[in-house]
């Protein structure tokens, strides 16, 4: 992928000037496919750090909790296709865990978060 196009398409740009959008979420879940050939894992890590930096700059707000999951064996959107097709998906497990939803019945072992920042 072209690094220039990636940098202009990055969600991290929304948090930086001139846009300087503010996130109001107390927690953010980022899912990234290990075999993503479109966006490198470092772009998700930069986004996570930008979210944390934005919230740390505000003395009157609690820091945002960021969960970054590196989905082993998945590409840019293969985990979404699996989820839509009803196939077992580590992404779905991560979303359920993030939302505090307990699984009933069959589930695959959750992919541990790459980091909790």
N, CA, C and O atoms as a GROMACS GRO file, in nm:
protein
  468
    1UNK      N    1   0.084  -0.120   0.000
    1UNK     CA    2   0.000   0.000   0.000
    1UNK      C    3   0.088   0.125   0.000
    1UNK      O    4   0.200   0.122   0.049
    2UNK      N    5   0.036   0.232  -0.054
    2UNK     CA    6   0.107   0.358  -0.066
    2UNK      C    7   0.104   0.431   0.069
    2UNK      O    8  -0.004   0.465   0.117
    3UNK      N    9   0.220   0.454   0.131
    3UNK     CA   10   0.223   0.520   0.263
    3UNK      C   11   0.158   0.658   0.264
    3UNK      O   12   0.100   0.698   0.365
    4UNK      N   13   0.166   0.731   0.152
    4UNK     CA   14   0.104   0.865   0.148
    4UNK      C   15  -0.048   0.854   0.156
    4UNK      O   16  -0.113   0.931   0.226
    5UNK      N   17  -0.104   0.757   0.083
    5UNK     CA   18  -0.249   0.738   0.087
    5UNK      C   19  -0.292   0.689   0.225
    5UNK      O   20  -0.395   0.732   0.278
    6UNK      N   21  -0.213   0.599   0.283
    6UNK     CA   22  -0.244   0.547   0.416
    6UNK      C   23  -0.248   0.659   0.518
    6UNK      O   24  -0.340   0.663   0.601
    7UNK      N   25  -0.151   0.749   0.515
    7UNK     CA   26  -0.147   0.856   0.616
    7UNK      C   27  -0.265   0.951   0.602
    7UNK      O   28  -0.316   1.001   0.703
    8UNK      N   29  -0.310   0.977   0.480
    8UNK     CA   30  -0.424   1.068   0.464
    8UNK      C   31  -0.557   1.000   0.494
    8UNK      O   32  -0.657   1.067   0.520
    9UNK      N   33  -0.560   0.866   0.491
    9UNK     CA   34  -0.682   0.791   0.519
    9UNK      C   35  -0.690   0.743   0.663
    9UNK      O   36  -0.791   0.684   0.703
   10UNK      N   37  -0.588   0.766   0.739
   10UNK     CA   38  -0.580   0.714   0.875
   10UNK      C   39  -0.680   0.782   0.968
   10UNK      O   40  -0.693   0.904   0.965
   11UNK      N   41  -0.750   0.704   1.052
   11UNK     CA   42  -0.841   0.767   1.150
   11UNK      C   43  -0.767   0.854   1.250
   11UNK      O   44  -0.827   0.941   1.314
   12UNK      N   45  -0.636   0.832   1.265
   12UNK     CA   46  -0.556   0.915   1.355
   12UNK      C   47  -0.562   1.061   1.313
   12UNK      O   48  -0.555   1.150   1.397
   13UNK      N   49  -0.577   1.086   1.182
   13UNK     CA   50  -0.584   1.223   1.131
   13UNK      C   51  -0.705   1.299   1.185
   13UNK      O   52  -0.702   1.422   1.195
   14UNK      N   53  -0.811   1.228   1.220
   14UNK     CA   54  -0.930   1.293   1.274
   14UNK      C   55  -0.905   1.356   1.411
   14UNK      O   56  -0.974   1.450   1.450
   15UNK      N   57  -0.806   1.302   1.483
   15UNK     CA   58  -0.778   1.353   1.617
   15UNK      C   59  -0.676   1.466   1.616
   15UNK      O   60  -0.656   1.533   1.717
   16UNK      N   61  -0.612   1.488   1.501
   16UNK     CA   62  -0.506   1.588   1.490
   16UNK      C   63  -0.559   1.713   1.420
   16UNK      O   64  -0.660   1.706   1.349
   17UNK      N   65  -0.491   1.827   1.439
   17UNK     CA   66  -0.530   1.947   1.365
   17UNK      C   67  -0.518   1.921   1.215
   17UNK      O   68  -0.428   1.847   1.175
   18UNK      N   69  -0.600   1.975   1.132
   18UNK     CA   70  -0.699   2.080   1.160
   18UNK      C   71  -0.833   2.025   1.206
   18UNK      O   72  -0.920   2.102   1.245
   19UNK      N   73  -0.853   1.892   1.204
   19UNK     CA   74  -0.983   1.834   1.240
   19UNK      C   75  -1.006   1.837   1.391
   19UNK      O   76  -1.109   1.886   1.438
   20UNK      N   77  -0.910   1.785   1.466
   20UNK     CA   78  -0.912   1.784   1.613
   20UNK      C   79  -1.045   1.738   1.671
   20UNK      O   80  -1.101   1.803   1.759
   21UNK      N   81  -1.095   1.627   1.621
   21UNK     CA   82  -1.220   1.570   1.675
   21UNK      C   83  -1.196   1.519   1.816
   21UNK      O   84  -1.084   1.481   1.851
   22UNK      N   85  -1.298   1.520   1.896
   22UNK     CA   86  -1.290   1.472   2.034
   22UNK      C   87  -1.369   1.343   2.048
   22UNK      O   88  -1.483   1.334   2.002
   23UNK      N   89  -1.310   1.245   2.112
   23UNK     CA   90  -1.380   1.120   2.141
   23UNK      C   91  -1.444   1.131   2.278
   23UNK      O   92  -1.381   1.176   2.373
   24UNK      N   93  -1.568   1.089   2.287
   24UNK     CA   94  -1.638   1.093   2.415
   24UNK      C   95  -1.653   0.954   2.475
   24UNK      O   96  -1.721   0.937   2.577
   25UNK      N   97  -1.590   0.854   2.414
   25UNK     CA   98  -1.605   0.715   2.458
   25UNK      C   99  -1.516   0.688   2.579
   25UNK      O  100  -1.400   0.730   2.581
   26UNK      N  101  -1.569   0.617   2.679
   26UNK     CA  102  -1.486   0.580   2.793
   26UNK      C  103  -1.390   0.466   2.759
   26UNK      O  104  -1.289   0.446   2.827
   27UNK      N  105  -1.422   0.389   2.654
   27UNK     CA  106  -1.338   0.277   2.612
   27UNK      C  107  -1.350   0.258   2.462
   27UNK      O  108  -1.455   0.283   2.403
   28UNK      N  109  -1.240   0.214   2.400
   28UNK     CA  110  -1.235   0.194   2.255
   28UNK      C  111  -1.177   0.056   2.228
   28UNK      O  112  -1.078   0.016   2.290
   29UNK      N  113  -1.240  -0.017   2.136
   29UNK     CA  114  -1.192  -0.148   2.094
   29UNK      C  115  -1.139  -0.135   1.952
   29UNK      O  116  -1.212  -0.092   1.862
   30UNK      N  117  -1.012  -0.171   1.930
   30UNK     CA  118  -0.951  -0.171   1.798
   30UNK      C  119  -0.918  -0.315   1.761
   30UNK      O  120  -0.849  -0.385   1.835
   31UNK      N  121  -0.966  -0.358   1.645
   31UNK     CA  122  -0.939  -0.492   1.594
   31UNK      C  123  -0.852  -0.479   1.470
   31UNK      O  124  -0.883  -0.401   1.379
   32UNK      N  125  -0.742  -0.556   1.467
   32UNK     CA  126  -0.651  -0.546   1.352
   32UNK      C  127  -0.610  -0.687   1.311
   32UNK      O  128  -0.564  -0.766   1.393
   33UNK      N  129  -0.627  -0.718   1.183
   33UNK     CA  130  -0.587  -0.848   1.130
   33UNK      C  131  -0.436  -0.859   1.118
   33UNK      O  132  -0.371  -0.770   1.063
   34UNK      N  133  -0.382  -0.968   1.169
   34UNK     CA  134  -0.237  -0.990   1.166
   34UNK      C  135  -0.181  -0.986   1.024
   34UNK      O  136  -0.071  -0.936   1.001
   35UNK      N  137  -0.257  -1.038   0.929
   35UNK     CA  138  -0.211  -1.046   0.790
   35UNK      C  139  -0.264  -0.932   0.705
   35UNK      O  140  -0.276  -0.945   0.583
   36UNK      N  141  -0.297  -0.822   0.767
   36UNK     CA  142  -0.351  -0.706   0.696
   36UNK      C  143  -0.245  -0.652   0.600
   36UNK      O  144  -0.138  -0.607   0.642
   37UNK      N  145  -0.275  -0.656   0.470
   37UNK     CA  146  -0.184  -0.605   0.369
   37UNK      C  147  -0.216  -0.463   0.328
   37UNK      O  148  -0.149  -0.407   0.241
   38UNK      N  149  -0.319  -0.403   0.388
   38UNK     CA  150  -0.361  -0.268   0.352
   38UNK      C  151  -0.309  -0.165   0.453
   38UNK      O  152  -0.251  -0.064   0.416
   39UNK      N  153  -0.330  -0.193   0.579
   39UNK     CA  154  -0.286  -0.101   0.685
   39UNK      C  155  -0.198  -0.179   0.783
   39UNK      O  156  -0.239  -0.285   0.831
   40UNK      N  157  -0.080  -0.128   0.814
   40UNK     CA  158   0.007  -0.198   0.909
   40UNK      C  159  -0.047  -0.189   1.052
   40UNK      O  160  -0.120  -0.096   1.087
   41UNK      N  161  -0.009  -0.285   1.133
   41UNK     CA  162  -0.048  -0.285   1.274
   41UNK      C  163  -0.004  -0.156   1.342
   41UNK      O  164  -0.072  -0.108   1.434
   42UNK      N  165   0.107  -0.101   1.299
   42UNK     CA  166   0.156   0.023   1.360
   42UNK      C  167   0.054   0.137   1.346
   42UNK      O  168   0.051   0.226   1.431
   43UNK      N  169  -0.028   0.135   1.241
   43UNK     CA  170  -0.129   0.242   1.227
   43UNK      C  171  -0.235   0.231   1.336
   43UNK      O  172  -0.281   0.333   1.387
   44UNK      N  173  -0.273   0.109   1.373
   44UNK     CA  174  -0.369   0.092   1.483
   44UNK      C  175  -0.305   0.132   1.615
   44UNK      O  176  -0.371   0.192   1.701
   45UNK      N  177  -0.178   0.100   1.632
   45UNK     CA  178  -0.107   0.138   1.755
   45UNK      C  179  -0.096   0.291   1.766
   45UNK      O  180  -0.113   0.347   1.874
   46UNK      N  181  -0.067   0.358   1.655
   46UNK     CA  182  -0.060   0.505   1.655
   46UNK      C  183  -0.196   0.565   1.690
   46UNK      O  184  -0.204   0.663   1.764
   47UNK      N  185  -0.302   0.507   1.635
   47UNK     CA  186  -0.437   0.555   1.665
   47UNK      C  187  -0.466   0.538   1.814
   47UNK      O  188  -0.521   0.629   1.877
   48UNK      N  189  -0.431   0.424   1.869
   48UNK     CA  190  -0.452   0.399   2.012
   48UNK      C  191  -0.378   0.503   2.096
   48UNK      O  192  -0.435   0.558   2.191
   49UNK      N  193  -0.254   0.530   2.062
   49UNK     CA  194  -0.175   0.629   2.136
   49UNK      C  195  -0.232   0.770   2.119
   49UNK      O  196  -0.228   0.850   2.213
   50UNK      N  197  -0.283   0.802   2.001
   50UNK     CA  198  -0.344   0.934   1.979
   50UNK      C  199  -0.470   0.951   2.065
   50UNK      O  200  -0.495   1.058   2.120
   51UNK      N  201  -0.548   0.844   2.076
   51UNK     CA  202  -0.668   0.849   2.162
   51UNK      C  203  -0.627   0.873   2.306
   51UNK      O  204  -0.685   0.958   2.374
   52UNK      N  205  -0.528   0.798   2.353
   52UNK     CA  206  -0.483   0.814   2.491
   52UNK      C  207  -0.425   0.952   2.517
   52UNK      O  208  -0.450   1.012   2.622
   53UNK      N  209  -0.347   1.003   2.422
   53UNK     CA  210  -0.287   1.135   2.439
   53UNK      C  211  -0.393   1.244   2.445
   53UNK      O  212  -0.382   1.338   2.523
   54UNK      N  213  -0.496   1.231   2.363
   54UNK     CA  214  -0.604   1.329   2.361
   54UNK      C  215  -0.673   1.336   2.496
   54UNK      O  216  -0.700   1.445   2.547
   55UNK      N  217  -0.701   1.222   2.553
   55UNK     CA  218  -0.771   1.220   2.681
   55UNK      C  219  -0.680   1.261   2.797
   55UNK      O  220  -0.727   1.321   2.894
   56UNK      N  221  -0.551   1.230   2.788
   56UNK     CA  222  -0.458   1.270   2.895
   56UNK      C  223  -0.443   1.421   2.902
   56UNK      O  224  -0.414   1.476   3.008
   57UNK      N  225  -0.464   1.489   2.788
   57UNK     CA  226  -0.450   1.634   2.784
   57UNK      C  227  -0.564   1.706   2.855
   57UNK      O  228  -0.555   1.825   2.883
   58UNK      N  229  -0.671   1.635   2.885
   58UNK     CA  230  -0.787   1.693   2.952
   58UNK      C  231  -0.784   1.655   3.099
   58UNK      O  232  -0.808   1.539   3.133
   59UNK      N  233  -0.756   1.749   3.185
   59UNK     CA  234  -0.745   1.721   3.328
   59UNK      C  235  -0.879   1.683   3.390
   59UNK      O  236  -0.882   1.615   3.493
   60UNK      N  237  -0.989   1.726   3.329
   60UNK     CA  238  -1.120   1.703   3.388
   60UNK      C  239  -1.188   1.574   3.341
   60UNK      O  240  -1.303   1.550   3.378
   61UNK      N  241  -1.120   1.492   3.263
   61UNK     CA  242  -1.182   1.370   3.214
   61UNK      C  243  -1.099   1.248   3.252
   61UNK      O  244  -0.977   1.256   3.269
   62UNK      N  245  -1.167   1.135   3.266
   62UNK     CA  246  -1.098   1.010   3.292
   62UNK      C  247  -1.027   0.966   3.165
   62UNK      O  248  -1.079   0.990   3.055
   63UNK      N  249  -0.912   0.902   3.176
   63UNK     CA  250  -0.846   0.853   3.055
   63UNK      C  251  -0.930   0.746   2.985
   63UNK      O  252  -0.998   0.666   3.050
   64UNK      N  253  -0.926   0.747   2.855
   64UNK     CA  254  -0.996   0.646   2.776
   64UNK      C  255  -0.918   0.517   2.783
   64UNK      O  256  -0.795   0.517   2.772
   65UNK      N  257  -0.988   0.407   2.802
   65UNK     CA  258  -0.926   0.275   2.800
   65UNK      C  259  -0.927   0.226   2.656
   65UNK      O  260  -1.031   0.230   2.591
   66UNK      N  261  -0.813   0.180   2.605
   66UNK     CA  262  -0.802   0.133   2.468
   66UNK      C  263  -0.762  -0.013   2.468
   66UNK      O  264  -0.664  -0.052   2.531
   67UNK      N  265  -0.838  -0.095   2.396
   67UNK     CA  266  -0.809  -0.238   2.381
   67UNK      C  267  -0.772  -0.261   2.234
   67UNK      O  268  -0.854  -0.238   2.145
   68UNK      N  269  -0.650  -0.305   2.210
   68UNK     CA  270  -0.604  -0.332   2.075
   68UNK      C  271  -0.582  -0.483   2.061
   68UNK      O  272  -0.498  -0.541   2.128
   69UNK      N  273  -0.659  -0.544   1.972
   69UNK     CA  274  -0.649  -0.688   1.948
   69UNK      C  275  -0.586  -0.713   1.812
   69UNK      O  276  -0.634  -0.663   1.710
   70UNK      N  277  -0.479  -0.790   1.811
   70UNK     CA  278  -0.415  -0.835   1.688
   70UNK      C  279  -0.475  -0.972   1.656
   70UNK      O  280  -0.445  -1.070   1.725
   71UNK      N  281  -0.559  -0.980   1.555
   71UNK     CA  282  -0.631  -1.104   1.524
   71UNK      C  283  -0.544  -1.194   1.437
   71UNK      O  284  -0.527  -1.170   1.317
   72UNK      N  285  -0.489  -1.297   1.499
   72UNK     CA  286  -0.396  -1.389   1.435
   72UNK      C  287  -0.461  -1.458   1.315
   72UNK      O  288  -0.572  -1.510   1.324
   73UNK      N  289  -0.390  -1.456   1.202
   73UNK     CA  290  -0.435  -1.524   1.082
   73UNK      C  291  -0.538  -1.449   1.000
   73UNK      O  292  -0.580  -1.498   0.895
   74UNK      N  293  -0.578  -1.331   1.045
   74UNK     CA  294  -0.683  -1.255   0.975
   74UNK      C  295  -0.621  -1.144   0.890
   74UNK      O  296  -0.513  -1.093   0.921
   75UNK      N  297  -0.692  -1.107   0.783
   75UNK     CA  298  -0.647  -0.999   0.696
   75UNK      C  299  -0.722  -0.870   0.732
   75UNK      O  300  -0.774  -0.858   0.842
   76UNK      N  301  -0.726  -0.776   0.639
   76UNK     CA  302  -0.786  -0.645   0.665
   76UNK      C  303  -0.932  -0.655   0.707
   76UNK      O  304  -0.975  -0.583   0.798
   77UNK      N  305  -1.008  -0.741   0.643
   77UNK     CA  306  -1.150  -0.752   0.680
   77UNK      C  307  -1.202  -0.895   0.684
   77UNK      O  308  -1.323  -0.915   0.691
   78UNK      N  309  -1.113  -0.994   0.679
   78UNK     CA  310  -1.160  -1.133   0.678
   78UNK      C  311  -1.239  -1.168   0.804
   78UNK      O  312  -1.332  -1.248   0.797
   79UNK      N  313  -1.203  -1.112   0.917
   79UNK     CA  314  -1.275  -1.142   1.042
   79UNK      C  315  -1.417  -1.087   1.037
   79UNK      O  316  -1.507  -1.144   1.099
   80UNK      N  317  -1.438  -0.976   0.964
   80UNK     CA  318  -1.574  -0.923   0.950
   80UNK      C  319  -1.659  -1.013   0.861
   80UNK      O  320  -1.777  -1.036   0.889
   81UNK      N  321  -1.599  -1.063   0.754
   81UNK     CA  322  -1.671  -1.155   0.664
   81UNK      C  323  -1.712  -1.280   0.740
   81UNK      O  324  -1.826  -1.325   0.728
   82UNK      N  325  -1.620  -1.336   0.820
   82UNK     CA  326  -1.653  -1.454   0.901
   82UNK      C  327  -1.770  -1.425   0.995
   82UNK      O  328  -1.862  -1.506   1.008
   83UNK      N  329  -1.766  -1.310   1.059
   83UNK     CA  330  -1.872  -1.275   1.154
   83UNK      C  331  -2.006  -1.262   1.084
   83UNK      O  332  -2.107  -1.311   1.134
   84UNK      N  333  -2.008  -1.195   0.969
   84UNK     CA  334  -2.133  -1.176   0.895
   84UNK      C  335  -2.188  -1.310   0.846
   84UNK      O  336  -2.309  -1.329   0.841
   85UNK      N  337  -2.099  -1.401   0.810
   85UNK     CA  338  -2.139  -1.533   0.759
   85UNK      C  339  -2.179  -1.627   0.873
   85UNK      O  340  -2.225  -1.739   0.847
   86UNK      N  341  -2.161  -1.583   0.997
   86UNK     CA  342  -2.200  -1.665   1.111
   86UNK      C  343  -2.095  -1.767   1.151
   86UNK      O  344  -2.124  -1.858   1.229
   87UNK      N  345  -1.973  -1.754   1.100
   87UNK     CA  346  -1.865  -1.846   1.136
   87UNK      C  347  -1.800  -1.800   1.267
   87UNK      O  348  -1.802  -1.682   1.300
   88UNK      N  349  -1.743  -1.894   1.342
   88UNK     CA  350  -1.673  -1.855   1.464
   88UNK      C  351  -1.566  -1.750   1.432
   88UNK      O  352  -1.495  -1.761   1.331
   89UNK      N  353  -1.556  -1.651   1.516
   89UNK     CA  354  -1.465  -1.540   1.490
   89UNK      C  355  -1.406  -1.488   1.620
   89UNK      O  356  -1.478  -1.461   1.716
   90UNK      N  357  -1.275  -1.475   1.622
   90UNK     CA  358  -1.210  -1.414   1.738
   90UNK      C  359  -1.254  -1.269   1.755
   90UNK      O  360  -1.258  -1.216   1.866
   91UNK      N  361  -1.288  -1.205   1.644
   91UNK     CA  362  -1.335  -1.067   1.651
   91UNK      C  363  -1.466  -1.059   1.729
   91UNK      O  364  -1.483  -0.972   1.814
   92UNK      N  365  -1.558  -1.150   1.699
   92UNK     CA  366  -1.686  -1.152   1.770
   92UNK      C  367  -1.663  -1.178   1.918
   92UNK      O  368  -1.725  -1.114   2.003
   93UNK      N  369  -1.574  -1.271   1.950
   93UNK     CA  370  -1.542  -1.298   2.090
   93UNK      C  371  -1.485  -1.173   2.158
   93UNK      O  372  -1.520  -1.142   2.272
   94UNK      N  373  -1.396  -1.101   2.087
   94UNK     CA  374  -1.337  -0.979   2.144
   94UNK      C  375  -1.444  -0.873   2.167
   94UNK      O  376  -1.442  -0.804   2.269
   95UNK      N  377  -1.536  -0.860   2.074
   95UNK     CA  378  -1.645  -0.762   2.088
   95UNK      C  379  -1.734  -0.799   2.207
   95UNK      O  380  -1.773  -0.712   2.285
   96UNK      N  381  -1.768  -0.928   2.220
   96UNK     CA  382  -1.851  -0.972   2.333
   96UNK      C  383  -1.781  -0.944   2.466
   96UNK      O  384  -1.843  -0.895   2.560
   97UNK      N  385  -1.652  -0.976   2.471
   97UNK     CA  386  -1.576  -0.952   2.594
   97UNK      C  387  -1.573  -0.802   2.626
   97UNK      O  388  -1.594  -0.762   2.741
   98UNK      N  389  -1.547  -0.721   2.526
   98UNK     CA  390  -1.540  -0.576   2.542
   98UNK      C  391  -1.672  -0.520   2.594
   98UNK      O  392  -1.674  -0.430   2.678
   99UNK      N  393  -1.782  -0.573   2.544
   99UNK     CA  394  -1.916  -0.526   2.581
   99UNK      C  395  -1.970  -0.592   2.707
   99UNK      O  396  -2.078  -0.557   2.754
  100UNK      N  397  -1.896  -0.688   2.762
  100UNK     CA  398  -1.941  -0.757   2.882
  100UNK      C  399  -2.050  -0.857   2.858
  100UNK      O  400  -2.129  -0.886   2.948
  101UNK      N  401  -2.056  -0.911   2.736
  101UNK     CA  402  -2.158  -1.010   2.701
  101UNK      C  403  -2.101  -1.149   2.723
  101UNK      O  404  -1.996  -1.182   2.668
  102UNK      N  405  -2.168  -1.228   2.802
  102UNK     CA  406  -2.124  -1.365   2.826
  102UNK      C  407  -2.176  -1.455   2.716
  102UNK      O  408  -2.293  -1.446   2.677
  103UNK      N  409  -2.089  -1.541   2.666
  103UNK     CA  410  -2.130  -1.636   2.561
  103UNK      C  411  -2.202  -1.753   2.624
  103UNK      O  412  -2.164  -1.800   2.732
  104UNK      N  413  -2.303  -1.800   2.557
  104UNK     CA  414  -2.375  -1.919   2.600
  104UNK      C  415  -2.356  -2.025   2.492
  104UNK      O  416  -2.391  -2.002   2.376
  105UNK      N  417  -2.300  -2.139   2.529
  105UNK     CA  418  -2.278  -2.243   2.430
  105UNK      C  419  -2.141  -2.232   2.368
  105UNK      O  420  -2.044  -2.198   2.434
  106UNK      N  421  -2.134  -2.261   2.239
  106UNK     CA  422  -2.008  -2.270   2.168
  106UNK      C  423  -1.938  -2.134   2.156
  106UNK      O  424  -2.000  -2.033   2.122
  107UNK      N  425  -1.811  -2.135   2.183
  107UNK     CA  426  -1.726  -2.019   2.157
  107UNK      C  427  -1.584  -2.069   2.140
  107UNK      O  428  -1.547  -2.171   2.197
  108UNK      N  429  -1.504  -1.999   2.063
  108UNK     CA  430  -1.364  -2.036   2.051
  108UNK      C  431  -1.286  -1.958   2.155
  108UNK      O  432  -1.334  -1.858   2.208
  109UNK      N  433  -1.167  -2.006   2.184
  109UNK     CA  434  -1.085  -1.938   2.284
  109UNK      C  435  -1.057  -1.795   2.237
  109UNK      O  436  -1.022  -1.775   2.121
  110UNK      N  437  -1.074  -1.698   2.325
  110UNK     CA  438  -1.052  -1.559   2.283
  110UNK      C  439  -0.906  -1.535   2.249
  110UNK      O  440  -0.815  -1.593   2.309
  111UNK      N  441  -0.885  -1.448   2.153
  111UNK     CA  442  -0.751  -1.404   2.117
  111UNK      C  443  -0.710  -1.302   2.222
  111UNK      O  444  -0.779  -1.201   2.237
  112UNK      N  445  -0.602  -1.324   2.296
  112UNK     CA  446  -0.568  -1.228   2.400
  112UNK      C  447  -0.538  -1.092   2.340
  112UNK      O  448  -0.483  -1.084   2.230
  113UNK      N  449  -0.573  -0.984   2.409
  113UNK     CA  450  -0.544  -0.852   2.355
  113UNK      C  451  -0.394  -0.836   2.337
  113UNK      O  452  -0.314  -0.883   2.418
  114UNK      N  453  -0.356  -0.770   2.228
  114UNK     CA  454  -0.214  -0.746   2.205
  114UNK      C  455  -0.162  -0.655   2.315
  114UNK      O  456  -0.052  -0.674   2.367
  115UNK      N  457  -0.243  -0.557   2.348
  115UNK     CA  458  -0.203  -0.469   2.458
  115UNK      C  459  -0.326  -0.397   2.510
  115UNK      O  460  -0.422  -0.371   2.437
  116UNK      N  461  -0.321  -0.366   2.633
  116UNK     CA  462  -0.421  -0.279   2.693
  116UNK      C  463  -0.346  -0.154   2.732
  116UNK      O  464  -0.264  -0.155   2.824
  117UNK      N  465  -0.374  -0.048   2.661
  117UNK     CA  466  -0.298   0.075   2.679
  117UNK      C  467  -0.363   0.168   2.776
  117UNK      O  468  -0.311   0.276   2.802
   0.00000   0.00000   0.00000
